[in-house]
Amino acid sequence: MSHDTAASRRLAVCEVCGHLASLAENSHCPRCHAPLHLRKPDSLARTWALMLAAYLLYLPANLLPIMETRSPFGTQHDTIMSGVVVLWNTGSWILALVVFCASIVLPMLKLFSLTYLLLSVHHHARHNTRQRARLYRLLELIGRWSMLDVYVVTLLVALVQVQSLAIIAPGPGVVAFGAVVVLSMLATMAFDPRLIWDRADPVAAKE
């Protein structure tokens, strides 16, 4: 049974602009001049490196203070979790849930999901291929809204600023938090989802 695929015809989609071009005629995209590849080069190595860096920064992002509040009553250092507790205790439980999910749960779920995909590819898993492909598409979709995490923290700072005479200054946790968001997005972009199908379609894996 012959497999007529884009790779067998030496056709590649530009990762920058999405243009379909022939590798036999072009080494760079004729539209945006970005390099063309049948597969994302060094996909697994780059994804592992970016993801491990995100894991390393996840703890300081949640343990270090994200803001420093100076008021006539003293100085207070708040982490993301302490901000969630403050919002919950003051009756803003909906906002507390949004901050908790967007800033703590969602980044960890993205990292766990990407780890699962990497391990399944590493062990040449053949089970749940469609489900794993859908999981990757979900990660891509979530990645488009990853900066929501940062916006939620900004909103938290703005609420404190408006409701009091306090002076708000960013803490070191903001840098680590922003780095986790960016690194998780880059790790998702570096992963080649075609690796999921290689064991299910050995012919495509050789292309």
C-alpha positions in Angstrom: 0.0 0.0 0.0 1.6 3.3 -1.1 1.6 6.3 1.2 1.1 9.6 -0.7 2.1 12.2 1.8 3.4 15.8 1.7 6.8 14.5 2.9 7.0 11.9 0.1 6.4 14.7 -2.4 9.1 16.8 -0.7 6.6 19.4 0.4 7.1 21.3 3.6 4.9 23.9 5.5 6.8 27.0 6.6 6.7 27.2 10.4 6.6 31.0 10.2 3.9 31.9 7.7 2.3 28.5 6.9 3.1 28.6 3.2 3.4 25.2 1.5 6.6 25.0 -0.6 8.6 22.3 -2.4 11.9 21.4 -0.8 13.1 20.2 -4.2 13.0 23.8 -5.4 13.5 25.9 -2.3 15.5 25.6 0.9 13.8 28.7 2.2 10.2 29.8 2.1 9.6 31.8 -1.0 7.1 34.0 0.9 9.0 34.9 4.1 12.4 33.4 3.4 12.4 31.3 6.6 14.3 27.9 6.5 12.1 25.0 5.4 12.2 21.6 7.1 10.3 18.4 6.8 10.5 18.0 10.5 11.3 20.5 13.3 15.1 20.2 13.7 16.2 18.8 17.1 12.6 18.8 18.3 13.0 16.5 21.3 16.2 18.0 22.6 14.9 21.6 22.4 11.6 20.7 23.9 13.2 18.9 26.9 15.6 21.7 27.5 12.9 24.4 27.5 10.5 22.3 29.6 13.2 21.5 32.2 14.1 25.2 32.5 10.4 25.9 33.0 10.2 23.3 35.8 13.2 24.8 37.5 11.6 28.3 37.5 8.2 27.1 38.5 9.1 26.8 42.2 10.7 30.3 42.5 7.8 31.7 40.5 5.4 30.5 43.2 7.6 30.8 46.3 9.2 34.2 45.7 7.1 37.4 46.3 5.5 38.8 43.1 4.8 42.1 44.7 5.9 44.3 47.6 3.2 46.4 49.3 4.3 49.5 51.2 1.7 51.3 53.3 1.7 53.4 56.5 1.2 50.2 58.4 4.4 48.6 57.1 5.7 46.5 54.2 4.1 43.2 53.1 5.5 40.7 50.6 3.0 38.6 48.7 3.4 35.4 46.6 0.8 34.3 44.1 -0.7 31.8 46.7 -0.8 34.4 49.5 -2.6 36.7 47.0 -5.2 34.0 46.4 -5.7 33.6 50.1 -6.2 37.3 50.6 -8.8 37.4 47.8 -10.6 34.4 49.2 -10.7 35.8 52.7 -12.0 39.2 51.5 -14.9 37.6 49.6 -13.5 37.8 46.1 -13.7 34.0 45.7 -14.3 34.1 42.0 -11.2 36.1 41.3 -9.3 33.9 43.8 -10.3 30.9 41.7 -9.3 32.6 38.5 -5.9 33.5 39.9 -5.3 30.1 41.3 -6.3 28.2 38.1 -4.5 30.6 35.7 -1.3 31.1 37.7 -0.8 27.8 39.5 -2.8 25.0 38.1 -2.7 25.8 34.4 1.1 26.2 34.1 1.7 22.9 35.9 -0.9 21.0 33.8 0.8 22.3 30.7 4.2 21.1 31.9 2.8 17.7 33.0 1.0 17.2 29.7 4.0 18.1 27.6 6.1 15.7 29.8 3.6 12.9 29.1 3.9 13.5 25.3 7.7 13.6 25.4 7.9 10.3 27.4 5.3 8.6 25.2 7.5 9.5 22.1 10.7 8.5 23.9 9.2 5.1 24.7 7.7 4.7 21.2 4.2 4.4 22.5 1.5 3.2 20.1 -1.5 3.5 22.3 -4.0 6.5 22.4 -2.4 8.1 19.4 -5.4 10.3 18.5 -5.9 11.3 22.2 -2.2 12.4 22.4 -2.5 14.4 19.2 -5.6 16.1 20.5 -3.8 16.8 23.8 -1.1 18.6 21.8 -3.6 20.6 19.9 -5.2 21.6 23.3 -1.7 22.7 24.5 -1.3 24.8 21.4 -4.8 26.4 22.1 -3.9 27.0 25.7 -0.6 28.5 24.7 -2.4 31.3 22.8 -3.9 32.3 26.2 -0.8 31.8 28.3 -0.2 35.4 28.9 -3.5 35.4 30.7 -1.5 34.3 33.7 0.5 37.5 33.6 -2.6 39.6 33.1 -4.2 38.0 36.1 -1.3 39.0 38.3 -1.4 42.5 36.9 -5.1 42.7 37.7 -4.3 41.6 41.3 -1.8 44.4 41.6 -4.2 46.9 40.2 -6.9 45.9 42.6 -4.7 46.4 45.6 -3.5 49.7 44.2 -7.0 51.0 43.7 -8.5 49.8 47.0 -5.8 51.3 49.2 -3.1 54.0 49.5 -0.4 51.4 49.3 2.6 51.6 47.0 3.0 48.5 44.9 6.4 47.3 43.6 7.1 44.1 41.6 9.0 41.3 43.3 11.5 38.8 41.9 8.7 36.2 41.5 7.3 38.2 38.6 10.5 37.6 36.5 10.4 33.8 37.2 6.7 33.7 36.6 7.0 35.4 33.2 9.9 33.1 32.3 7.8 30.0 33.1 5.0 31.2 30.8 7.4 32.0 27.9 9.4 28.8 28.3 6.3 26.6 28.3 5.1 28.3 25.2 8.4 27.8 23.4 8.6 24.2 24.5 5.1 23.5 23.0 6.2 25.2 19.8 9.4 23.2 19.6 7.7 19.9 20.0 6.9 18.2 16.6 3.5 16.5 16.9 4.3 14.2 13.9 6.5 12.2 16.3 3.4 11.0 18.0 2.3 9.2 14.8 5.7 7.7 13.8 5.0 4.4 15.6 1.5 4.3 14.2 2.8 4.9 10.7 6.3 3.5 10.3 6.4 4.6 6.6 5.9 8.3 7.6 8.6 8.0 10.2 11.2 7.2 7.6 10.3 10.3 5.5 
